Amino acid sequence: MSAEETSRFVRLRVELVLEVQDEDQVTKAALRRIAADPELPQAERTQAEGAVTEDTAEALAYLVDPFDLVGEVPGVELQQASWSSERIDYDPDSPDWDLDEDGEYGEDDEDDEGEGEGGSGGGIGIG
């Protein structure tokens, strides 16, 4: 397939598992980011502050921004992004958390490891 026949668009999938060592620091950082957003209407600001105060996963969703991952990459422009966060049960020694050769998790992936325990996310389309 020649370069003219291939799409210029690439889907990059990234999955991170973070260990939160200081929930208070994460919450405070999220509250600072919310307070610093001049375009956030007051009603949404109040709702966001409550969400990040109640759930560290919500706070992380406000702090992790896909723009930060690719904003400095030369020759690309972010067209669309979505992300979410949720608390999960994680055992690094479990074979369920081993990535197979295709980058997928074992048969009992995170869908059985805590989905529905809450989560947050954002999604944007650009252009």
ROMARTI-482719 format. One record per residue (C-alpha): residue number from 0; chain; x, y, z. Coordinates in Angstrom, 3 decimals, decimal comma. Example, Ala and Ser with C-alpha at 12.3 -4.5 7.8 and 13.67 -1.06 7.14 Angstrom:
@lonu=0 lomar=A X=12,300 Y=-4,500 Z=7,800 $
@lonu=1 lomar=A X=13,670 Y=-1,060 Z=7,140 $
REM end
This chain:
@lonu=0 lomar=A X=0,000 Y=0,000 Z=0,000 $
@lonu=1 lomar=A X=1,497 Y=3,338 Z=-1,024 $
@lonu=2 lomar=A X=1,625 Y=6,423 Z=1,179 $
@lonu=3 lomar=A X=-1,209 Y=7,991 Z=-0,839 $
@lonu=4 lomar=A X=-3,489 Y=5,024 Z=-0,067 $
@lonu=5 lomar=A X=-2,969 Y=5,092 Z=3,698 $
@lonu=6 lomar=A X=-4,807 Y=7,309 Z=6,146 $
@lonu=7 lomar=A X=-3,068 Y=10,259 Z=7,707 $
@lonu=8 lomar=A X=-4,954 Y=9,593 Z=10,935 $
@lonu=9 lomar=A X=-3,517 Y=7,373 Z=13,659 $
@lonu=10 lomar=A X=-5,296 Y=6,123 Z=16,773 $
@lonu=11 lomar=A X=-2,846 Y=5,966 Z=19,671 $
@lonu=12 lomar=A X=-4,118 Y=3,977 Z=22,643 $
@lonu=13 lomar=A X=-2,492 Y=4,486 Z=26,009 $
@lonu=14 lomar=A X=-3,557 Y=2,829 Z=29,226 $
@lonu=15 lomar=A X=-1,943 Y=3,743 Z=32,507 $
@lonu=16 lomar=A X=-2,314 Y=2,235 Z=35,959 $
@lonu=17 lomar=A X=-1,303 Y=4,738 Z=38,606 $
@lonu=18 lomar=A X=-0,695 Y=4,123 Z=42,289 $
@lonu=19 lomar=A X=-1,989 Y=7,089 Z=44,262 $
@lonu=20 lomar=A X=0,360 Y=7,600 Z=47,167 $
@lonu=21 lomar=A X=-1,093 Y=10,867 Z=48,448 $
@lonu=22 lomar=A X=-4,777 Y=11,427 Z=47,717 $
@lonu=23 lomar=A X=-4,717 Y=14,829 Z=49,378 $
@lonu=24 lomar=A X=-2,011 Y=16,112 Z=47,005 $
@lonu=25 lomar=A X=-3,945 Y=14,852 Z=43,982 $
@lonu=26 lomar=A X=-7,174 Y=16,450 Z=45,180 $
@lonu=27 lomar=A X=-5,476 Y=19,790 Z=45,921 $
@lonu=28 lomar=A X=-3,809 Y=19,826 Z=42,504 $
@lonu=29 lomar=A X=-7,155 Y=19,169 Z=40,801 $
@lonu=30 lomar=A X=-8,820 Y=21,935 Z=42,814 $
@lonu=31 lomar=A X=-6,030 Y=24,337 Z=41,778 $
@lonu=32 lomar=A X=-6,518 Y=23,433 Z=38,112 $
@lonu=33 lomar=A X=-10,289 Y=23,976 Z=38,397 $
@lonu=34 lomar=A X=-9,790 Y=27,319 Z=40,150 $
@lonu=35 lomar=A X=-7,337 Y=28,438 Z=37,447 $
@lonu=36 lomar=A X=-9,755 Y=27,744 Z=34,572 $
@lonu=37 lomar=A X=-11,269 Y=31,136 Z=33,685 $
@lonu=38 lomar=A X=-13,678 Y=29,647 Z=31,121 $
@lonu=39 lomar=A X=-15,380 Y=27,223 Z=33,533 $
@lonu=40 lomar=A X=-18,900 Y=28,453 Z=34,442 $
@lonu=41 lomar=A X=-19,591 Y=28,697 Z=38,175 $
@lonu=42 lomar=A X=-22,172 Y=25,890 Z=38,194 $
@lonu=43 lomar=A X=-19,736 Y=23,511 Z=36,480 $
@lonu=44 lomar=A X=-16,912 Y=24,686 Z=38,758 $
@lonu=45 lomar=A X=-18,957 Y=23,833 Z=41,850 $
@lonu=46 lomar=A X=-19,855 Y=20,424 Z=40,448 $
@lonu=47 lomar=A X=-16,227 Y=19,701 Z=39,484 $
@lonu=48 lomar=A X=-14,932 Y=20,745 Z=42,903 $
@lonu=49 lomar=A X=-17,376 Y=18,384 Z=44,587 $
@lonu=50 lomar=A X=-16,462 Y=15,510 Z=42,272 $
@lonu=51 lomar=A X=-12,700 Y=15,811 Z=42,738 $
@lonu=52 lomar=A X=-13,082 Y=16,215 Z=46,489 $
@lonu=53 lomar=A X=-15,139 Y=13,029 Z=46,767 $
@lonu=54 lomar=A X=-13,118 Y=10,764 Z=44,435 $
@lonu=55 lomar=A X=-9,404 Y=10,704 Z=43,639 $
@lonu=56 lomar=A X=-10,135 Y=9,045 Z=40,289 $
@lonu=57 lomar=A X=-12,217 Y=12,092 Z=39,389 $
@lonu=58 lomar=A X=-9,345 Y=14,351 Z=40,458 $
@lonu=59 lomar=A X=-6,927 Y=12,461 Z=38,207 $
@lonu=60 lomar=A X=-9,286 Y=12,856 Z=35,246 $
@lonu=61 lomar=A X=-9,004 Y=16,637 Z=35,709 $
@lonu=62 lomar=A X=-5,221 Y=16,497 Z=35,932 $
@lonu=63 lomar=A X=-4,368 Y=14,171 Z=33,033 $
@lonu=64 lomar=A X=-4,730 Y=15,885 Z=29,693 $
@lonu=65 lomar=A X=-4,166 Y=14,163 Z=26,315 $
@lonu=66 lomar=A X=-3,021 Y=17,503 Z=24,886 $
@lonu=67 lomar=A X=-0,019 Y=17,303 Z=27,219 $
@lonu=68 lomar=A X=0,988 Y=13,955 Z=25,698 $
@lonu=69 lomar=A X=1,183 Y=15,141 Z=22,092 $
@lonu=70 lomar=A X=1,212 Y=18,923 Z=22,246 $
@lonu=71 lomar=A X=4,959 Y=19,144 Z=21,641 $
@lonu=72 lomar=A X=5,165 Y=16,340 Z=19,037 $
@lonu=73 lomar=A X=6,290 Y=17,874 Z=15,742 $
@lonu=74 lomar=A X=4,248 Y=17,201 Z=12,642 $
@lonu=75 lomar=A X=1,012 Y=16,148 Z=14,340 $
@lonu=76 lomar=A X=-2,203 Y=17,858 Z=15,359 $
@lonu=77 lomar=A X=-4,561 Y=16,316 Z=17,903 $
@lonu=78 lomar=A X=-7,962 Y=15,836 Z=16,255 $
@lonu=79 lomar=A X=-9,953 Y=14,071 Z=18,971 $
@lonu=80 lomar=A X=-9,313 Y=12,779 Z=22,468 $
@lonu=81 lomar=A X=-11,178 Y=10,971 Z=25,189 $
@lonu=82 lomar=A X=-10,077 Y=9,649 Z=28,533 $
@lonu=83 lomar=A X=-11,509 Y=8,242 Z=31,709 $
@lonu=84 lomar=A X=-10,430 Y=7,147 Z=35,146 $
@lonu=85 lomar=A X=-11,754 Y=4,661 Z=37,640 $
@lonu=86 lomar=A X=-10,623 Y=2,900 Z=40,754 $
@lonu=87 lomar=A X=-9,582 Y=-0,675 Z=40,052 $
@lonu=88 lomar=A X=-8,292 Y=-3,739 Z=41,808 $
@lonu=89 lomar=A X=-4,744 Y=-4,207 Z=40,587 $
@lonu=90 lomar=A X=-2,328 Y=-7,059 Z=41,164 $
@lonu=91 lomar=A X=0,848 Y=-6,653 Z=39,122 $
@lonu=92 lomar=A X=1,652 Y=-10,342 Z=39,641 $
@lonu=93 lomar=A X=-1,652 Y=-11,543 Z=38,225 $
@lonu=94 lomar=A X=-1,567 Y=-12,993 Z=34,699 $
@lonu=95 lomar=A X=-4,768 Y=-11,028 Z=34,054 $
@lonu=96 lomar=A X=-2,637 Y=-7,864 Z=33,944 $
@lonu=97 lomar=A X=0,001 Y=-9,169 Z=31,534 $
@lonu=98 lomar=A X=-0,117 Y=-7,558 Z=28,122 $
@lonu=99 lomar=A X=-0,222 Y=-10,076 Z=25,294 $
@lonu=100 lomar=A X=1,672 Y=-9,509 Z=22,044 $
@lonu=101 lomar=A X=-1,153 Y=-7,324 Z=20,672 $
@lonu=102 lomar=A X=-1,080 Y=-5,026 Z=23,692 $
@lonu=103 lomar=A X=-4,331 Y=-6,444 Z=25,062 $
@lonu=104 lomar=A X=-4,790 Y=-7,682 Z=28,602 $
@lonu=105 lomar=A X=-5,423 Y=-11,306 Z=29,534 $
@lonu=106 lomar=A X=-8,894 Y=-12,855 Z=29,293 $
@lonu=107 lomar=A X=-10,123 Y=-11,290 Z=32,530 $
@lonu=108 lomar=A X=-9,035 Y=-7,741 Z=31,854 $
@lonu=109 lomar=A X=-10,024 Y=-4,647 Z=33,750 $
@lonu=110 lomar=A X=-13,704 Y=-5,119 Z=32,915 $
@lonu=111 lomar=A X=-13,788 Y=-7,636 Z=35,748 $
@lonu=112 lomar=A X=-11,365 Y=-5,746 Z=37,913 $
@lonu=113 lomar=A X=-13,539 Y=-2,913 Z=39,152 $
@lonu=114 lomar=A X=-15,567 Y=-1,368 Z=36,388 $
@lonu=115 lomar=A X=-18,579 Y=0,441 Z=37,690 $
@lonu=116 lomar=A X=-16,803 Y=1,573 Z=40,838 $
@lonu=117 lomar=A X=-16,921 Y=5,121 Z=39,632 $
@lonu=118 lomar=A X=-15,020 Y=6,997 Z=37,059 $
@lonu=119 lomar=A X=-14,626 Y=10,177 Z=35,254 $
@lonu=120 lomar=A X=-13,500 Y=11,250 Z=31,929 $
@lonu=121 lomar=A X=-13,553 Y=13,725 Z=29,244 $
@lonu=122 lomar=A X=-13,805 Y=13,700 Z=25,558 $
@lonu=123 lomar=A X=-13,196 Y=16,317 Z=22,978 $
@lonu=124 lomar=A X=-13,372 Y=16,647 Z=19,272 $
@lonu=125 lomar=A X=-11,243 Y=19,294 Z=17,679 $
@lonu=126 lomar=A X=-11,877 Y=21,095 Z=14,472 $
REM end
